[in-house]
Amino acid sequence: MPLILTPNPNIMEKHSNQTPIDKEITINPSASYSFKISPKNIIDYANHSFCEVSGYEEYELIGESLEKIIHPDMPLLFTEKLSKRLKKKEPMRLITKLLAKDGRFFWLLIDFETKVDEDKNIVAHYSHSKAAPQYAIHKMDALHKILLKIEEKTDGTEASKRYLIGFLEERNMDYNQYIEELSIKHPEYEKPFQQQNFSHNPIDQRENHNTAFNSINYNSNFDVPSSDKTQKPKIKKKKSFLKKVFGK
């Protein structure tokens, strides 16, 4: 049975102790936060670091729906896309806002991948997570707010998907390229909040970086055809008169 992620707008009624509050949890950037969910979208395992940051004991998370920890600020577009990718047994990377037990929130950079048995049936979905860089949080939080307003206005994800495609086209990237770019730590954004300067926008001036958090070969999920860039032919410089005569 495929993973089904259908965020319920009334999910908070089921977990009244999770009324969201606008306070972020600072998490350990060197820790690994992992959990495992069944094909029926049930949490089967969460490691100690994840339980610690989310405020739950292990027994409180096991057997619960994944919806329990998805923050209501996450656009439905991304959870729909995650469901489709995992159904196809394809990995996906997300910069995700999650909800802690006390209502606070935290951000993770999550790699989702699927484990199958010998008959290619889905056994489980695994997440391998690290703290999201501050630059990524700043950018994705702004994008999430726009997509959420579009989804609220249109009561669906078709318009928000079109917006995201346009957003990526403007930057000449596909979704995976954009997430990889955000996955890189930008030193200016890692400073204390009072010292940060958000006036510049280096994401639109792409640089070639390597990220150590790229262990899986990701297929694009919001593909945008990149324009063909023809290389300019090299023009040979004409030899001067002296070079022609003396060979120098």
N, C-alpha and C positions, 0 to 999 in steps of 0.2 A: 504494500500500500504506500503510495507516494506521500511525501511530506506535504501537509496542507497548512499554510499559514494564512489565517483569515482573522486579522486583528479586529476585535470586537470593540466598538466605540464605548460599550458599557462595561468593558473589562474591569475597570476600577471598582465597580459595584461588587465584584466577586472577591476583591482583595481590598477591603476598606482601609486596611492598615498601610496601603501603598499609595495613598493620596499624594500625588507628586508635589514636591516643594522645590523651589528654585535654588538649589544648593548642590554644588558639584563635589564629588568625592575625589580627593587627590590619591592617585594610585601609584604603586611602585613601578617605575618604567622598566626595571630589569626582570620583573616577575613574569611568569607564563600563566595565563588564565585559560583554562580548558573546560569544556563540557561536552557531553555526548547526548544526542537525542535519538529516539526510536523513529521508525518510519511513520508512526502515528503522532509524531510531534510531542512526545513525552520525554522529559529529562530523565535519563537513566544514570548519568554520572556527572559530577562536577568536582574539580580538584579543590584542594584546600585554599589556594589563592583566590579562586573565583568565589567560593563560599564566604571567605573573609571579606572581600571587597563588597559583595552584595548584601552582607549582613545576615545571611541565612546559615543555619546549621545544615549539614549534609542531608539529614533526614527530612528537612523541611522542603528541599528542592526536588528530591527524588520522587518521581511519580507525578510531578506537576507539569502542566503545559508550558511550552516555551513562551507563550503569551504572558506568562507571569512576570517575566523579566524584560520584555520589550517595552521601551518607554513609549507612551502615547504620542510623543513628538516625532516618532519615526514615520515617514511617509509610507503609505500602503504600497506605493510603486515598488519600493525596494524589497518589501517582504514578499510581494507577488513574484518579483523577478528571482529572488532566492528560492522560492518554492519550485519554480519552473526549472531552474538550473540544477537543483539537487534531484529533481525527478528524472532529469536526463543523465544523472550521475556525473555532472560537470561541477568542478570546484568554483567557488566565488569568493571574492574578497569584499568586505564591507567595513566602512567606518561607522560604527553603530553606537547609538545612545541607549543605554540600558537603565532599568529602574531597580533601585535597591529596596530592601525591605522597609526601611524607614522613610521612603519617598524621595530620597536624594537620587542623583543620577551620576553615571560615570560613562566614559567613552572608551571603547576598545576598537582596535584594528583586528578584525577577525577573518581568518581563513576558514572557510567551510569546505569540507570534502566528504565524499560518500564511500562507505565500505560495502562491498558486495560479496556474496557467497560464490561457490563454484558454479552455480546456475545463473549467475549475474543478477540475482535478486538482491534488493537493497536490504542490508542488515541494520545499518545505523548511519547517522551523520555525525561527523566529528567537527569540533571547532578548536582551532589553535589561535590563541589571541595574545596580543600585547597591548600595552597602553598606547592609545592614539597620540601622535605628536600634536602639540598645541596648534601648530599651523593648520593641520588637517581638521581639527575640531572647529577652529574659527571659520574655515571655508565651508565645511559641511553643515554646520549649524545654520549658517545664512541660507544655504541652498535648501535645506530641509524646511525652513520656515516658508519659503516661497512655494515649494511643492505642496506643502500641507494646505496653504491657503487656496491653491488651485484645486486641490482635491475636495476641499470643503465647498468651494463655489460650484464645481461641476458634478459633485457626488460620484466620483469615479477616478480612474487613473489614466484614461486615454489622453486627456489634456495635459496632465503632468508629465506623461511620457514624451509627448511632442515637445514640451518645453525643455525637458532634459536633453533631448536629441539636438535641439537648436543651441542649447547652452554648450554642448560638446562640439558641435560643428563650428561654432564661433572660435573655439580654441584649437580646432583642427586635431582633436583627440577622439578616441573612443573611451568608453567608461573605464576600462582597465588601465589605460594609459593615465587617465586623470587620477585614479586612485593610487597608482604607483607614484605619481608625482607628489601627491599629498602625503604619501607614506614616508617621504624623506624628511628628516628633521631640518628645520630652518632655524639656525642659531638665534636669530632675532626674536623668534616666537617662543623660544625656550627660556627667555629671561623672566624674572618676576613680572607679574602683570603690570605693575606701575612703570616698569621700564620698557614695555613693549610699544612698538610703533606700527600700527596697522595701516598706515597711509599708503605704503607701497604695495604693489601687486605682482610679485615675481612669478606667480603661477602662469601668468599670461605671456611671460617671456621665458619659454622653456629652455632648460639647460639639460644636458645629458648627465644623468646621475645613475649610480648603481645602488640598489637597495639590498641589504642583507636579508630582508624579510620577503624574499621572492623565491621561496623554495618550490613552489608549484607552478607548472606551466598553465597560465590562465587563458581560456578562450574569451573573446570579447562578448559582452552581453548587450551593450547598447552601441552596436557597431555604427560607425560613421565612416563612409568611404573617404579615404584621404586623397587629396589631389595629387596627381602625378607631377613631380618636380623634375624637369629635364635639366640635366647638368650642362652648363655652358662649356662648349668645346674650348680646349686650351689653344690659345693663339701663340704660334711661334714668333718670337721676336726676330726681326730681320737683322742679319749680321751687318755690322758697320763696314765701311770701306776698308779700314785697317785690318779687320778680322779676315775679310775676304782675301786680302793680299798676303798677310803674314800668318794667317791661320791662328790668330790669338784673339 
